[in-house]
Amino acid sequence: MLQTDLFDVCERKHGGNAQSAAANRKNLQHRAAQRKAVFEAIKGASGNSADLVPGLTCRELAESWGVGMNCISGRFSELKAAGLIKKIGVRAGCGVFVKG
């Protein structure tokens, strides 16, 4: 479990609203599974072959999965904060990440 799972990252925004806090607790499993999937995608895009450009952006993954960037950008932030991924550059205006 990442440290970000120990607290509600939106607490200041909702001011301690009980429904929002409950939704945060309910969503922990989904975020953990999504974080693992994002990490695996980044790990797989780290350029193990000479013909692959290493790394993955949030935009690239969102487009690949058919979701909005806002659906997965938080997982990138959590993985980066945990030191599991690192930014190695910028591509098309977005940070490029590889396994940390």
ChimeraX commands (.cxc) that place a marker at each C-alpha (Angstrom):
marker #1 position 0.00,0.00,0.00 radius 0.5
marker #1 position 1.33,3.41,-0.89 radius 0.5
marker #1 position 1.31,6.18,1.67 radius 0.5
marker #1 position -1.27,8.01,-0.42 radius 0.5
marker #1 position -3.77,5.28,0.49 radius 0.5
marker #1 position -3.53,6.25,4.14 radius 0.5
marker #1 position -5.28,9.59,3.75 radius 0.5
marker #1 position -7.87,11.28,1.60 radius 0.5
marker #1 position -5.98,13.42,-0.91 radius 0.5
marker #1 position -9.15,15.48,-1.54 radius 0.5
marker #1 position -9.92,16.14,2.14 radius 0.5
marker #1 position -9.16,19.86,1.94 radius 0.5
marker #1 position -11.37,20.16,-1.12 radius 0.5
marker #1 position -14.46,18.57,0.42 radius 0.5
marker #1 position -13.87,19.89,3.93 radius 0.5
marker #1 position -14.39,16.58,5.71 radius 0.5
marker #1 position -17.74,15.79,4.07 radius 0.5
marker #1 position -18.72,12.33,5.36 radius 0.5
marker #1 position -19.99,11.13,1.96 radius 0.5
marker #1 position -16.79,12.16,0.22 radius 0.5
marker #1 position -14.65,10.49,2.90 radius 0.5
marker #1 position -16.69,7.29,2.52 radius 0.5
marker #1 position -16.28,7.40,-1.25 radius 0.5
marker #1 position -12.50,7.74,-0.79 radius 0.5
marker #1 position -12.40,4.64,1.42 radius 0.5
marker #1 position -14.60,2.69,-0.99 radius 0.5
marker #1 position -12.34,3.60,-3.92 radius 0.5
marker #1 position -9.06,2.37,-2.34 radius 0.5
marker #1 position -9.13,-1.06,-4.02 radius 0.5
marker #1 position -9.90,0.38,-7.43 radius 0.5
marker #1 position -7.06,2.89,-7.16 radius 0.5
marker #1 position -4.63,0.17,-6.06 radius 0.5
marker #1 position -5.55,-2.05,-9.02 radius 0.5
marker #1 position -5.37,0.88,-11.42 radius 0.5
marker #1 position -2.01,1.97,-9.99 radius 0.5
marker #1 position -0.65,-1.55,-10.56 radius 0.5
marker #1 position -1.92,-1.56,-14.16 radius 0.5
marker #1 position -0.38,1.86,-14.83 radius 0.5
marker #1 position 2.94,0.71,-13.34 radius 0.5
marker #1 position 2.94,-2.43,-15.50 radius 0.5
marker #1 position 2.22,-0.37,-18.62 radius 0.5
marker #1 position 5.07,2.02,-17.82 radius 0.5
marker #1 position 7.40,-0.86,-17.01 radius 0.5
marker #1 position 6.56,-2.48,-20.35 radius 0.5
marker #1 position 7.25,0.75,-22.22 radius 0.5
marker #1 position 10.72,1.24,-20.77 radius 0.5
marker #1 position 12.46,0.50,-24.06 radius 0.5
marker #1 position 13.84,-3.02,-23.80 radius 0.5
marker #1 position 14.35,-3.10,-27.57 radius 0.5
marker #1 position 16.46,-0.81,-29.76 radius 0.5
marker #1 position 13.44,0.07,-31.90 radius 0.5
marker #1 position 11.30,1.25,-28.97 radius 0.5
marker #1 position 11.33,4.80,-27.70 radius 0.5
marker #1 position 11.53,4.38,-23.93 radius 0.5
marker #1 position 8.86,5.61,-21.59 radius 0.5
marker #1 position 5.19,6.43,-21.57 radius 0.5
marker #1 position 3.17,9.59,-21.07 radius 0.5
marker #1 position -0.13,9.88,-19.27 radius 0.5
marker #1 position -1.73,11.04,-22.53 radius 0.5
marker #1 position -0.40,8.02,-24.46 radius 0.5
marker #1 position -1.68,5.57,-21.87 radius 0.5
marker #1 position -5.06,7.32,-21.58 radius 0.5
marker #1 position -5.50,7.18,-25.36 radius 0.5
marker #1 position -4.45,3.54,-25.42 radius 0.5
marker #1 position -6.98,2.65,-22.71 radius 0.5
marker #1 position -9.71,4.88,-24.15 radius 0.5
marker #1 position -10.06,6.98,-20.99 radius 0.5
marker #1 position -9.48,10.61,-20.12 radius 0.5
marker #1 position -6.14,11.68,-18.69 radius 0.5
marker #1 position -7.91,12.75,-15.50 radius 0.5
marker #1 position -8.85,9.09,-14.92 radius 0.5
marker #1 position -5.22,7.99,-14.53 radius 0.5
marker #1 position -3.07,11.05,-13.88 radius 0.5
marker #1 position -3.42,10.57,-10.13 radius 0.5
marker #1 position -1.90,7.11,-10.39 radius 0.5
marker #1 position 1.12,8.60,-12.20 radius 0.5
marker #1 position 1.48,11.10,-9.34 radius 0.5
marker #1 position 1.23,8.37,-6.70 radius 0.5
marker #1 position 3.78,6.16,-8.44 radius 0.5
marker #1 position 6.16,9.09,-8.87 radius 0.5
marker #1 position 5.80,10.10,-5.20 radius 0.5
marker #1 position 6.56,6.51,-4.18 radius 0.5
marker #1 position 9.72,6.50,-6.33 radius 0.5
marker #1 position 8.44,3.66,-8.51 radius 0.5
marker #1 position 8.55,5.73,-11.71 radius 0.5
marker #1 position 10.66,8.67,-12.78 radius 0.5
marker #1 position 10.31,11.39,-15.38 radius 0.5
marker #1 position 13.00,11.21,-18.06 radius 0.5
marker #1 position 11.84,13.93,-20.40 radius 0.5
marker #1 position 8.92,15.47,-22.27 radius 0.5
marker #1 position 7.13,14.24,-25.39 radius 0.5
marker #1 position 4.38,16.26,-27.08 radius 0.5
marker #1 position 4.09,18.48,-24.02 radius 0.5
marker #1 position 3.69,15.60,-21.55 radius 0.5
marker #1 position 6.13,14.09,-19.08 radius 0.5
marker #1 position 7.69,10.79,-20.18 radius 0.5
marker #1 position 7.98,8.23,-17.39 radius 0.5
marker #1 position 9.93,5.00,-16.97 radius 0.5
marker #1 position 10.27,2.54,-14.12 radius 0.5
marker #1 position 12.16,4.20,-11.28 radius 0.5
marker link #1:1,2 radius 0.2
marker link #1:2,3 radius 0.2
marker link #1:3,4 radius 0.2
marker link #1:4,5 radius 0.2
marker link #1:5,6 radius 0.2
marker link #1:6,7 radius 0.2
marker link #1:7,8 radius 0.2
marker link #1:8,9 radius 0.2
marker link #1:9,10 radius 0.2
marker link #1:10,11 radius 0.2
marker link #1:11,12 radius 0.2
marker link #1:12,13 radius 0.2
marker link #1:13,14 radius 0.2
marker link #1:14,15 radius 0.2
marker link #1:15,16 radius 0.2
marker link #1:16,17 radius 0.2
marker link #1:17,18 radius 0.2
marker link #1:18,19 radius 0.2
marker link #1:19,20 radius 0.2
marker link #1:20,21 radius 0.2
marker link #1:21,22 radius 0.2
marker link #1:22,23 radius 0.2
marker link #1:23,24 radius 0.2
marker link #1:24,25 radius 0.2
marker link #1:25,26 radius 0.2
marker link #1:26,27 radius 0.2
marker link #1:27,28 radius 0.2
marker link #1:28,29 radius 0.2
marker link #1:29,30 radius 0.2
marker link #1:30,31 radius 0.2
marker link #1:31,32 radius 0.2
marker link #1:32,33 radius 0.2
marker link #1:33,34 radius 0.2
marker link #1:34,35 radius 0.2
marker link #1:35,36 radius 0.2
marker link #1:36,37 radius 0.2
marker link #1:37,38 radius 0.2
marker link #1:38,39 radius 0.2
marker link #1:39,40 radius 0.2
marker link #1:40,41 radius 0.2
marker link #1:41,42 radius 0.2
marker link #1:42,43 radius 0.2
marker link #1:43,44 radius 0.2
marker link #1:44,45 radius 0.2
marker link #1:45,46 radius 0.2
marker link #1:46,47 radius 0.2
marker link #1:47,48 radius 0.2
marker link #1:48,49 radius 0.2
marker link #1:49,50 radius 0.2
marker link #1:50,51 radius 0.2
marker link #1:51,52 radius 0.2
marker link #1:52,53 radius 0.2
marker link #1:53,54 radius 0.2
marker link #1:54,55 radius 0.2
marker link #1:55,56 radius 0.2
marker link #1:56,57 radius 0.2
marker link #1:57,58 radius 0.2
marker link #1:58,59 radius 0.2
marker link #1:59,60 radius 0.2
marker link #1:60,61 radius 0.2
marker link #1:61,62 radius 0.2
marker link #1:62,63 radius 0.2
marker link #1:63,64 radius 0.2
marker link #1:64,65 radius 0.2
marker link #1:65,66 radius 0.2
marker link #1:66,67 radius 0.2
marker link #1:67,68 radius 0.2
marker link #1:68,69 radius 0.2
marker link #1:69,70 radius 0.2
marker link #1:70,71 radius 0.2
marker link #1:71,72 radius 0.2
marker link #1:72,73 radius 0.2
marker link #1:73,74 radius 0.2
marker link #1:74,75 radius 0.2
marker link #1:75,76 radius 0.2
marker link #1:76,77 radius 0.2
marker link #1:77,78 radius 0.2
marker link #1:78,79 radius 0.2
marker link #1:79,80 radius 0.2
marker link #1:80,81 radius 0.2
marker link #1:81,82 radius 0.2
marker link #1:82,83 radius 0.2
marker link #1:83,84 radius 0.2
marker link #1:84,85 radius 0.2
marker link #1:85,86 radius 0.2
marker link #1:86,87 radius 0.2
marker link #1:87,88 radius 0.2
marker link #1:88,89 radius 0.2
marker link #1:89,90 radius 0.2
marker link #1:90,91 radius 0.2
marker link #1:91,92 radius 0.2
marker link #1:92,93 radius 0.2
marker link #1:93,94 radius 0.2
marker link #1:94,95 radius 0.2
marker link #1:95,96 radius 0.2
marker link #1:96,97 radius 0.2
marker link #1:97,98 radius 0.2
marker link #1:98,99 radius 0.2
marker link #1:99,100 radius 0.2
view
